[in-house]
Amino acid sequence: MMKFTKMHGLGNSYIYINLFEESLKEEDLSELAIELSDKNTGIGSDGMILIGPSNNQDIQMRVFNADGSEAKNCGNGLRCVAKLAFEKNLVIKKEFTVETLGGPVKASVELSEDGQQVKLISVDMGPPRLLKKDVPMEGKPDSKTIEEAVEVSGTTYYMTALSMGNPHAVFFVDEIETAPVERVGPILEKHNMFPESANIEFVEMAAEGNMHFRVWERGSGVTQACGTGACAAVAAAILTGRAQKDIDVTVHLLGGDLRIRWEEDGNIWMTGPAEIICEGVYIRKEQRK
């Protein structure tokens, strides 16, 4: 049996395991993520996130997608980790750092009036990485991908690709409601130009300082929200002249809104909520007798 917490950031839900209390075998992690994520025989989620001790930062986060693959980063997951870590006294500071496969991340929490609960979380997602070799993707290693044409099933789309600790390809559309997320998303996710696959985002620019956003997440498919994807979308909008640095952009996702700001110092900050859905004890399949 294993204790767990299910949380969501704007509908992007994961099962969180506290490795300060639980002990898991490395060779079991991918299989466990698949098992937990199954909505019929598990708990049901977009994946599994482990919270544990770090040698270099205040805390460590590891992210496993619903298909068992390990991700380098997760913006919504980071906010949930920050909330859970503070409320469970795994960290005692309101500003702390989280170790991820994509690199260390700064997080800060805003508390409720009674000081007991985390209301909003801001995360320094670092600078976007724009070179093809850093996404990574095929092509000239030191070149950038800004509105580069790509053909899918006879239709040409224009892509801006970058990394936010994980790979993203952003496509601007006129109408978000008709964006081919489920049709084109899985094709582009596994396209051979992305050796590590990619998250695929479709974006409609709205009123000034606003955008509508849909995502096909690598390893998970359509999700309610993607924090790193929202950061990538704002970066792509600025790179293509659709938005400006040092101004907050509200990204409207299926699960709710995030506030994203690409500061002049080069780093992107993401601010938004996180919520605990439930806590419980999970019985592994092999223990169900």
N, C-alpha and C positions, 0 to 999 in steps of 0.2 A: 504494500500500500504506500501511497505517496501523497503528501499534501500539495495542493495547488491553489493558485489564484487565477481566475479568469478576468481579464481586463480588456477594455477597448479604448482606442483613441479615435474618436469620430467614426465608430463602427468597424474599425480595423482591429479585430480581436485576436488575442493570443492567450495561450495558457502559460502562466509564469510559474517557474519552479525556483524556490529559494535554496540555493546550494549551500547556504550557511546552516541549513537544517537538514537537507536531503543529500544523499550520496548516490550518484549515477555513474554507470560505466561508460567510458567514451565510445566504445563500440556499439552501445545500445541507443545512442542519441538520435540518429536519423530514423531508426525504426520507431522509437518512442514518439517522435514528432508526428509521423504519419498516423500512428495509432491514436494519439490524443486529438488530432485534427479531424478525424472522421466523425461526421455528425450523426451517423447511424450507430456505430459501435464504440465510439470514443466520447469525447466531450463536445467536439465541434469547434473549429477555430481556423484562423488563417495560418497557424503554425504554433511553435513553442519557443519561448524565450527563457533563458537561464540567467539568473542573477547570482553572482558569486564574488568571492574575494579577488582582488587584483594585486599584483606585485608592484605596479607602477602608478595606478590611479586609485581613486577612492572606492571604486566598485567596478565589476566587470559585467558586460552583457554579451550573451551569445544568442544569435537568432537562427532558428531552423524553420524553413518554409513548410507548408503542408505536404509537399512532395518529399520531404526529408533532406533537401539540399540546405547547406548552410549559407546564410547571407552575410554580407560584410557590415550592413547597417540597416536601421529601420527607424525613421523619424517618429512615427506614432509609438513604436515600441520604446524608444528612448524616453518619451514623455511619461509613459506608463511606468517604466523602470524608476524614473526619478521620483514619481509620486509614491510608489510602493516602498522604495528604499528609505525615503524620509519618514513616511508614516509608520513603518515597521522598525524605525530606529537603526537601520543598517548604516545610515549616515546621519550625522547630527548637525551638519552645516546646511544652510539654505543655498549655498553655491558649492558645487562639487564637480568632479570629473568622472566620466564613465569610459572604461576601456571597451573598444569594439574592434572587430577585425579590420574595419575601415580607418582606424586610428582613434586617438583620445578625443572625447567630446565634452565640452563644458555645459553644465546644466544649472539652472536656478529655479527655485520654486517660489510661488506667491501664495501665502497662506490665507485661510479664512479669518474672520475677525477674532474667533476664539483661539486661533493659532494651532488648532488640532488637525486640520485637514488642508491638503494642497488643492488650491483652486485653479491656478494656471501654471504652466511650465514653459519656460523659455529655454531653448537649446541652441548653442552655437554649433551650427553644422559645418563650419569651416568654409574654405573657398571652393567653388566649383572647379573641377579639373577638366580642362577643355581639350587637351591634346588627345589624338586618337590612341596613342600608346597608353594613356592613363584611363581611358574609358573602361576597358580596352575595346578597340575595334580594328578591323582590317583597314589598310590604306597607309599613306605616308605617316610614319609614327609621330612626327612633330607638327603635323597639320591639324586644323580644327574642322569640325563638322557643323557648319552653320547654314541652315536651309539647303542642304544637299539633297538632290533628287534621288529617290529610290522607287523602284517599280515593284508593285505587288499585284499579282493577278491582272495584269494589263492596265492598272491605274498607277499614275505617278503621284507620289507624295513628297513633301519637302520636310526634311528632318534636321533638327538641331540636337546633337548628341553631346553628353557630358557625364561626368561622374560626380556623385555626391557621397563618395565612399562605396557606391554601387552604381552600375551602369544604367543610364537613362537615354531614351530617344523621345524627343518632344515634337509633336505635330500640331500646327495651328489649323483650326477649322472654322468655318463660318457659323455652323450650328452644332452645338455640343450634343443635342438630342439625336442627331443623325450620324454622329461620329461612328466609324466602323470598329468600335472597340473589340467586340467579340469575334468579328470576322477577320480583321487585319492584325489585331493584337498578338494572337498565338503564332502567327506566321513570322512576324517581325521579332518576337521574343527569341525564337530559335534560329533566326536568320544567320547564315554562315559568316556575315560580316561582324557578328558579335561572338567571339570565341567563348565567352562566359555567359552567353545569353544577355537579355536586357529587359528592363522595365519599360513599358510603352505607354506614353501619355498623350492624350488629346486635349487641346486647350482652345477655348473660345474667349477672346478678349471681350470684356463687358464694359460697363461704365468705368471711368477713370479710377485706377486703383483697385479694380476687381477683375477676376477671371473665373470662368467655369471650367471644371477639370474632371476628366474621367481617366481611369488607369486600368491597364492589364498588367498585373504584377508578375514578375518572374517567379515561377514556382508556385504561384497561388491563383492566377487568373484574375477575373474581375473582383476588386475589393471596394469597400466603402470609402477608403481613404489610403493615401500613401504620403507620409511626411517628406521623405527624401524626394519623392516625385513632385510634390508641390514646390519644394525648393528648386528643383531642376527646371520646372515650368516657369517660375519667376526669372531664373537666370537666363533661360532661353528667350523670354520676352524682352529682357533688357539687351541681350546680345543682338537681337533682331530689330531693335528700335521701337518695340511696342510698349515698353515701360522704362522707368528710370531708377537708378541707384538711389539709396538713402531715402526712399519713400516706401511706406508700408503698402503691400499689396494683399488684399483679402482674397484668398483662394477658396472658392465654393466647391466643396467636394460632396459626394453623395451623402457622407455621414455628418457633414457640418463644415464649419469654416476654420481655416488657419490663417494666421497673420504672418507674412513672410517679408523680410527686409534684407536686401543685399547692401551691406554697408560699404562706404568708401574704402575702408581698410581691407576689403576683399572678402570678408566672411559673411555668411548668410545666417541670419537668426530666424528661428521658427518659434512661434508662440501659440499655444492652444491647450485644450483641456485633456484630461484622462480620467477614466472612471473604473472603479472596481465593480464587476458584475456579480461575482460570487466567489466563495472560498469553499474548499471541501477536501475530501480524501478520494483519490482515484485508485481503483483496483486494476492492476495490470491484467491483460488477457490471460496470461499463463497462470494467474492466481485465482481465476474465476472457476471454482469447482462446486 
